Amino acid sequence: MKITFSQFSQGTLEAIRSKFCDWYLDGFYDSYARELSRFRPLPDLATYFSDVNDLVLDISYDIEVQIGHILDQPENVERLPTVLQGNRNLAKHI
């Protein structure tokens, strides 16, 4: 199954929509579809991972929270709930 994106062409209803975006999803096609004929040879399928175990959290590992990384950088502290931003001791224990 291949996915293609197309540019809007002038004089179509899509051209009106093109002022909002440059590209649109054209469809999902198998490798024999004529819509893909202009893309020869077809690129290889993308590979995002080689081991399916990389997709699953292994809960047998200990999680080491790096409190310093969170509480020593102002941009990270700003992302905490307001009640924790001014109370480092409380934030460390949550």
N, C-alpha and C positions, 0 to 999 in steps of 0.2 A: 504494500500500500504506500503510495507516494502522496505528498501534500504539495500543492502548488499555490503560489501567490502571484497575482497579476497586477499590473498597473492599470489605472483607469484610463479609458480612451475618451477623446473629446466627442461630444454629440450624443452621449448616452445618459440615461438616468444616473448611472454610476458616476458620470462626470460631475453631476451636481453634488454628489456625496464626496467627491474627491477633494473638495475644499476642506474637509475634515481630516482626511488621511490620504497618503500617497499610494498605499497598497491595500488590497483586500484579499481574503481567503477565497481562492477560486474553487477549490474542492479537494476531495480525497480520491485518488485514482490508483488502480493497479498498474504495474509496469507496462501493460499492453495497451493502455488507453491512448487514443489519438491525441488527447490534450497534452500528452507528454512528448509527442513526436518532435517538438522543437528542442527538446533537452536530451540530445543523444551525443555521446553515451550518457546514460543516467549515472549520477554519482553513487558511490558506495553508501550503504546504510550507515548512519551515524552510530558510534559506539560510545555510550556514556559511562559504562562500568563493565568490568570483566568478571567480577565475582558478585553474585547475588547477595552474599552475606554482607556486602558493603551497604546494603539498603535496609538492613534490620539492626535495631539497637540491641546490643548484647548486654543484658542487664546483669550479667555475672561480673562485669568490670565495675570497679569503684569509680565514682565520679568525684574528682577533686575540684572543688569550686575555688577559683582564684579571686578571693574577695578584694585583694589589692587592685587587681585589674579593673574591677567594677567601681570600687569606692574611691580610688585615688585619681580618677580621671573625671573632671567636671562634666564632660559631655555624656559620660555614662551615668553619673549621679542624676543628671537632669531627666533621665528616662525612667527613674524609679518613681513610685507613688510619692506624692508630696509629703506624707507623714514620715517616710523613710529618708527623704533627702536631707533633713536637718538632724537626723539621729543615727549616726554611724553605728553605734552599739546595737540598736534595734535592727538595723539593716543587716548586720553581720550574723544575726541569729535567726533570720527568716529563711 
